[in-house]
Amino acid sequence: MSTVKVGIPLILVGLLAACGDETGLAFPTQVAFSSQPANAIAGEAFAPALRVVLQDRSGQRVRGSTLSVGVRLAANAAGGVLAGTLTRDAVDGVATFDNLRLDKAGAGYTLKALAIDYPQIVQDTTAAFDVLSGPPVLSFIRQPDTAEGQEPLDPAVQVRAAADQFGNPLSNAAVTLALVAGPAGASLQGTTTVTAVDGVATFDSITIARLGQGFVLEARSGTATTVRSAAFSVRASFAQVALGGNHTCAITSGGFTYCWGHILLEDTSTSSSYETPQPVAGGHRFSRLSVGSAQACGVTAGNIAYCWGAFGRPASPAVVPGGLSFVQVSTGSEHHCGVTTANAAYCWGRNSEGQLGDSTTDQRLAPTPVYGSLSFASVGVGSYYTCGLTTTGAAYCWGDNFAGVLGDSTTQARHAPTPVVGGHTFASLSAGYAHVCAVTTAQVAYCWGWNGGGQIGDSSTSARAAPTPVLGGLSFAQVSAGTDHTCGITTADIAYCWGFNDYGRLGDGTSVQREAPVPVSGGLTFAAIAAGPLHSCGVTPGHVAYCWGHDGDGRLGNGAPGDTLAPARVVH
């Protein structure tokens, strides 16, 4: 260290500068910044680190000098506080300040450097620079409590990013949302990074398809400390349900489809079993849904039909070829049929029994018009037959006529639409494996076809080749024909089932076969119902799905293996 002391006469400093001190080193006459702050970030150390050089009269560094050098605020219109180590001993004539920082955002800051014990040594001042606001302090303003699957989170998530930790205002910070907890496979869809407006980042397109509980969001913005939302759940409000051979599918009130049981989720050749609802790929909104033995079809509000599933069909919904606009599609084991917006019926697939109704038995790989000039309102596909309702409520059937399932009082196969006898005017129709049920405009249910389990509901097990009224005097709003049993909903929203009852598929708390309608136990009311091969499901007016019967492959969707004799809530 130099031995020059504070208060030494200026002339002596000059002599020391000219002659050096007793160590033989030249003595500094000035300090100078060799690096200066550019635009800095509030609370963050200047980068690169500030360097102050001790120089002689000619501006050369005084090597070996170890004088103490200080950095202080000069211009400070924003009222900032300079923090960090403000005084450093020079090393070989250079003092390095690597942790200096300012807390207030503002423009026109300058710093000055000085030799601490030698005020006679000329000081230096930086060029003016600005300090920008630091990373925002994040907080959730609005966050989900319970979200609806595949629908934008409502209300939209909002994250405050208005100021940094020192209160410096921010108006346009970029904020990103990430999903950091939730069921396996869950992810966020939509715009996950947005720019805050007036300090608030609003995420109005975020959706989550996977259902379950324990979802947690994390908000991020550059180097800001992240913040997490409270845990929330994602549910599905179901409106329709459709049953296949060993799986179940349902449409939400928003038109999104979920399936459970033995299903395909990806475009692979393998499938897996799921005990809880899984989203169908593609994010399509369907207004109508039909499920066959191992496949499914849906129609969008824009009248585009999609199908997916087994037998070479993709796992993700694919558009039905032909460019037709459909209002409804029904799928069976190996054939499909649909009705267009022009009320024309088309069928495609296997046609060994004339089930396509084109007056041939030729297989069709694309929708083919059903023979004749009938105007159809709906169609229902069974095992090897098809039935349809015209726009006037008349029923026609075609294909295999096992057990009189075509309802024409014979068992003769038909390759084109044949009228169902009886002259009834029907409002709706459901085709099961080998029996058909329909409801008239007067809310009376009729069934015909195979009756081995009492599924016709006439207190017998005799096949019926013509529409036969279901006993009990009930007024039905809907019926659904399964394989060997039938379920229906009355106009009072009470569910009844009848037929074979192995595995408890009738939902009456027993496994006793019933040849006439019996109420489903549990005291629930239903807005929709479906009967499958070995299980049944319904949806309440509150959009909650229940299933009962055989749980093979998880088709009941209650999250636990085991058959149930009464309705069990589908969990998610």
N, C-alpha and C positions, 0 to 999 in steps of 0.2 A: 504494500500500500504506500501511496504517496504520504509524505509527512506534512504536506501543506494543510493548514487548519483554517476553519472558518474565521473570517475577519482578517486574514492575511492581506497586506496591502496589494492593490491591483498591480502596482509596478513589479512586485515580487512574483506574482503569477506570470507576468510577462517574461521575467527573467527565467523562471522555471520552464516556461514553454520554450524559451530559446536554448536553455542549457540543460534541461532535464532535471530530475530530482536526484537524491543521493544514491538511488539504485542505478542511475545511468539511463533510465527510460525517458523518452520524450514525454512532456506533460500535455494532456489534452487542452485545447482551447475552445472546443465546441462539441456539441452532440448533434447527431443527425439520424432521422429515421431511415433505415435502409429498406424496410417494408412497412406498408401502411394498411389500415383497414379499408377494404372496399365496402360495399353494402353489407352490413352485419345483421345478424338475427338476434332479437332481444333474448337475453338469458343464455346465449351460446357464445363460447369463447371465439374471439376473432380468429379467422382463418384466412391466410396463414398467420402464424404467431408473429407479433410485432417484434422487430429487432431495432435496437438503438446502438449506433456506432460512436465511440469516442474518437474524435479526429483532432489532428494538429492543424496549424494554420493553412496548410496546403490542401487540407481535406483528406489526408491519408489517415487510415486507421492507426491508432496508437496501440500497437501490439504489446501485449503483456500488461496493459492497464487493467486494474480491478476496481476502479472507482464505483461507488454505488450510484445507480441511475434510477430516477423515478419517472413515472408517467402519470399525468394528471389531466382532468378535463379542462379544455379551454372554452370553446363555444359549446353552449349547453342550453339551447332555447327550449328543449323538450323537458328539461328538469330531470334528466336521467341520473342514475347513480352508477358510477364506475366501480365494479367489483373485481376481485381477484387479487393477485400479488402485485401491488403498485410500485414496489421498490425491488430492484434486483442488482446484485453485484455483477459487474462486467466480467466476462471470461475472455481473456486475450483481446480486450478492447471492444467486446460486443455484449450488450445486455439483452437477453431474450425474455419476452413476456408472453407466456403460452396459455394463460388462463384469464385474460382480461375480458370483461363483458359488460354490456350496458343493459339496463332493465326497461327503459322506456323507448318505444318506437318514436322516431322523429327524423327530421332532416337537418343538415348543416352542422352536425357534430364535428368538432376538431379536438385533437389531443396534443398536449405539449410534453416534451421530454426535457429533463433537467438533471444536472449533476447535483446529488443531494447535498453534499457538504461544500460545494463550490459554486455559490450563486454567480460568481464572475464568469464562469464558463457559459458560453453562448448557448441558449436553449434552441429547440427546433419545434415546429408545429406541423401537424399533418395537414394534408388537403382535407376539405370538407367531405364528409361521408354521411350516409343515411343508415338508420337502424330500422329494420323491418320487424313487424310483429312476429312473435315466435309461434310454434305449433299450438293449435287450439286446445283449450281445456274442453273435453268432450263430456256430454251428459245426454241421456235419453230424455226427451220431452214427452214423447208418446211411444209406447211399446205394446206389443200384442199381449193379450190375456189368453184368449182362445181364438185360433185362426181357422178358417175354412180351407180345406185342401184344394190346391190349385187355383184358388181365388186370390187376387191381390190382398195383402194384409190390410185389414180394415179395423180401426182407422189406420191411415198410412203412418209408417214409422217415421218419427222425426228425431233428429239429433242436433243438439245445440253445439255450435262451433263458432261462437261470437267473439271470443277474446282469448288471449293467451294467459299464462299463469300470472302475468303482471298487470292484467287488465287492459292490455293494448287491444284495440278493436280489430276484428277480422270480419270481412263480409263475404268472402268467396273461397273459403277453404274447401278443398276436395275431401270428401268423407266416403269411406268404403264400409259396407256391411259384410260381415262374414258369419257363417253358421259354425259355432264352435262346440255345440253339444246337441244331441238328438239321436233318434234311432239310426241304425246302420243304413247307409245308402241315401240318407237325406241330404238335400242340397238346396241352395237358393237359386231361383230363376228370376229373370228380370234384370233391370238396371241396378247393379250393386254399388256403383260409384257415382255420386252426384256432387255438384258444386253447390255449396250453401248459398242461399239467398238471404241477405240481411242477417247472416249469422245462423241460419237454420237450414239443415240439410233434410229434405223431404224425399222419402222413398215410396213412391206411389205405384210401383209395378212389381214389387217383390212377391213371389209366390213360393209355396212349398207343397210339393205333391205328396210326399210321404206323410202318413198319419202317425200319431203317437203323442207321447208326452216328453217333457224334459228338454224342449228346444231352447237354446240360448243363442242370442245374437251378440256379436262383438263389433263395436264401431272403431274404426281406425282412421288416422289422418297423418301421413308422414311419420315423423318421430314423436308424435303426441302419445301420451299415455293412453292406452286403450281403455275402453269402458264396456261393460257387459250388461245386457238386459236381464231382467228377472226371467226365470224359466216359464215357458208357456206351452200350451198343447195345440195340436192341429187335429181337427176332426173332419168328418164328412156328414153332411145333411143329405140323407138318401131320399130319393123320390120314387125310383123304380127298382125292381129286383128281377133277375132272370137266372134260371138254374140250368146247369149242364149235367153231364154224366157224373163227374166227380169234382165239379167246381161251381162257384157262384159268382155272378157279377151284378153290379148295381150302378145306377146312374145317380149322381147327386142332383140337388135342386138346380145347380148351375150347369148340368149337362156333362160333367166329367165322370169317367168310368173307372171303377175299382173292381178287382177280382180277387178271389181267394180260393184255396183248395189246390188242386193239381193243375197248374197253369204254366204257360210260357210267358216270360217277361222280356226276353231279349230275342234277337234274331239268331237263334241257335237251333240245333236239332234236339236239344234236351229240354226237359221241363222239371219243375220242382214243386214241392208242396209248401203252402203258406197257410198258417192258421189265422192270419189277420189280413185285412184288405190291403192290396197292393195296387198302385196306380198303373193304368194301362198306358203304354208309351204313346207319344204323339201329341198329347194335350188336346185332343179333339173334344168338342162339345157335341154330345149326341142328344137328340130329342126322343129317339126310340132305340131300344136294345133288344136283341134276341140272342139266346145262347143255345147251342146244340150240344151234342154229346162231347165234343172236344174242340169246339170252335165257337166264334161269336161274330155277330154283325151289328152294326149300328148305323143310324141315319142322322146326319147333322141337320141343324135348322135350315141350312142352305140346300137340303135335299140331296146331299151327296152320301152314297152308301159306301161303307168300309166293312171289310171282313178280316179276320185274323184267327190263328189257332193251328190245329193239327191238319194232317193229310196234305202236306206240302204248302199250306198257307203260311204266310209270314207271321212271326210273333207280334209284330207291330201292325196296327191297322193299315190296310192297303185298299186303295180305291177299287171298287167293283168296276170291271171294264165295261165299255159300251157307251159311256157318256150319257146315261139315263139319269133323270131326276126322280129320286124315290121319296115317297112319304113314309114307307114302312118296308122292312125286310124281315123275313122269318127264316131261321136256319134249323136244320134237323141233323140227322146223322151224316148224310153224304149228299144232300142237295139243299138248295136255297130257293126261295121265291120272294118276290117283292112287288109292290104296287107303286106305279109312277104317279107324278102329279097330274097326269092325264087319265088316271084311273084304269090304266092298262096293267095287267098282271104279266110278269116275266118270271121264268124259272131257269135254273142252271145247275149242273152237277150230274150225279148218277141218275139214270132214267130206266133202269131195268124193269120196273113195274109200271111205267108210264106216269110216274109221279111228277114229271115236268109239265104234263098237260098239253103237249104240243102235237098230240095224236100219233107220236112215235115212241120207240123205246131207245132212241139214240142218245148217248151221253152228250151233254152240251157244256163247253168250257166257258161260255159267256152267256149272259142273260138272253133268253129266247122267248118270244111272245107265247103266251098261253093261247091255245086254239080257241077261236070263236071271237065274238064281238061284245062280250060282257064288259060292263064297267064295274070294276071292283073297288071297294073301300079298304079292304084288308085281306090278308092271307095268313094261314097258319100251316106250318110244315110239321108233319109227323114222321114216323119211321120211313115208310115207303109209300106215302100218300101225301096229298095236300088238300086243304079245304080253303074256301074263300067266301067272303061276304060281299055281295054286290052293293052298290050305292043305294039300292032300295031295301036292303036287309035280307035278301034271299041268300040261302047257303047253297054252295056247289062244292063237290069234292071230286077228286080223280086220283088214280094210281092203284096200288094194291088194296084189295077190299077184304082183308082178313077180318073175320068176325063181324062183317057188315059195317066197318068203320066209315065207309063212304056215305052211309045213311040213306041209301036208295032202295032199301028193303031187299037187297040181294047181297051176294058175296062175290059178284063178278067184278074183275078188275076193269077199270076204265082209263083210257088214255087221253081223255079230254074231259072238261068240266061236265059233271052230271048233277042235276038238281037233287038236293036233299028233300025227301018227301015230308009231307005234313003241312006245307004252306005257311010255316011260321015266319014271322018277321023278327030277325035277330038284330040286336044292337052290338054284340061282341061275340067272338068265337075263339076257342083255344083248342089246338090240336095236340094231343098227347102221343104216347108211343103207338097205341093201337085203339084209342078211344078219343072221342071228341065231345066237348061240352060247349054250350052256348047259352047266352042270356037274351031273352026277348025284350022288346021295347016295353013290355009290361013287367019286367024284372023277374020273370019266371025262368028257372034254369032247366035245360034239357041236356041229356047226354045220350050217346050211342056208341056202339062198337064193342070191344072186348070188355068183359065184366068179371074176370076170374077172381078179383079181390073185392068185388062189390063197388067198384069205382063209378059205376053208372048212378048209384045212389037210389035205386028203386027197391031196396030190401031183398035183392036176389043176387045170384052170381051167374045169371044167364046172359049171354051176349045179346045185344040189341042192334038190329039192322036199320032201325028208324029212331028218330028222336023220341026219347022217353023222359017224362018229367021227373025231376029229382024230388023225392018225398020230403015232407016236413012243412010245406006251405010257406017257406021262407022267401022273402023278396031279396033277390041278389043284385048287387051292383057289378060284380065281376066273378068269373070262375076261371080256374087254371087247371088243365088236365096234365097230370104227370105220367109216369109209366104205369103204375098199378093203383094210383090213388088220385083223388081230386080235392082241391081246396077252393073255397069261395069266400067272398065278403058280402055281407048283407048291406042293405041300404042304411042300416044303423051302424055300419063299420065293425060288425062282429064277424070274426073268422070262424068258419066251419070246415071240417075235412071229413072225407070218407074213403073207404077202400082198404087195401092192404095196410097193415100197421106195424110191420116188422121195423125194428129200430126206433119206434115211436114217431114215425113220420107224420102221423095225424095230429100230434101235439096235444092229445087229450090226457096225458099223464099215464097212459097205458101202452101196451103193445097188442091190444085186442083188435082184430079186424072189425071194421064197421061197414055195414052195407047201406047205411043212410047217414046223413050229415050229423056230426057231433061237434059241439063247440070246442074250439081250441082253448086250452086252459090258460090261466094267468090273468084273466080280466082285462086284457089289452084291447084297444081298438086299432083297426088297421085301415090304411088308405090304399094299400096295394098288397098283393099276395101272389106267390108262385109255387107250383108243385113240381118237383123234379123226379128223378128215378127213385131215390131213397131218402130224400129230405125235402123240407119245405121252408120257405122264408116269407116274411112279410115286413112291410114298412108302416110305421105308425103315422098318424097325422103330424106328429112332431118330428118326422124325418129320421126316426131311429129304426135301424134294421134288427130283426130278430130271426133266428133260424132254429129248426128242431129236426130230430131224426138222426140219420146216420152221419157220423163225423169223419168218415174215411178221407184221408188226405187234407183234413182241416177245412172241409167245405162248409162247416157251420160258422166259421169265422169268429169263434168266441175265445180264441187264444189258448185253449186247452184241449187236449185230446179226449175223446169219449162221446158216445151218443147221448142225446138228451130226449126225454119224453115230453118235454114242454118247451115253449119258446125261451131261448137264451140270447141275450143281447150280443150283437156283433161288436167286438171291441176294437178300438183304435185310439 
